[in-house]
C-alpha cells in the first residue's frame, strides 16, 4: 500500500542492499534483495497504488483518490482484480464532477472486470442504466437493468432497479 515514489525508494534500497551484499560476497543476501526488488517492481506494474486510492475513496476524499489514481501510468497493465476497482473509482470521480461521458466510459470498462462481488457489479450496471436514462435511452437502460437484476443481491439494489425500469418504460 505504497505510492509510486515510496515503491521507487524501496526498489532503490533493495538494489543498494544487493550491491552491498555482493561486495561482501554474501550471495544469498544479494539474491534475496534481488528477488525483493523484482517483487516490488512486479507489484508496481500489476497493483500500483489502487489499494491506497481505495482507502481514500472509502473515506470520500476524492481529490486525494484522483491524485493517487493519476500515478497509474498504464491502467492496461494492472491485474484484472485491480483494474475493475481502478475504473470504478475513476467513474465515480467523474460522476462527482458531473462528467457523465467520462463516467459512462469508465463504468463500461469496470463492468468487464471482476469487482468485489455480484452486488458490486450490479451497482456498476445500475450506474450505467442511470446514465442511459440521462440520455433518454430507455432501451439501453432496460438492458442494463435486466443484467443488474440478475446480479443484485441487496434489497437496495433491487429497489433501485425497479425505479429504473419504471422510468425507462415511461420513456418508451
Helices and strands as residue ranges (DSSP letters): H 4-23, H 27-46, H 50-58, H 62-70, G 75-77, H 80-96, H 100-110, H 118-134, H 138-151, H 155-171
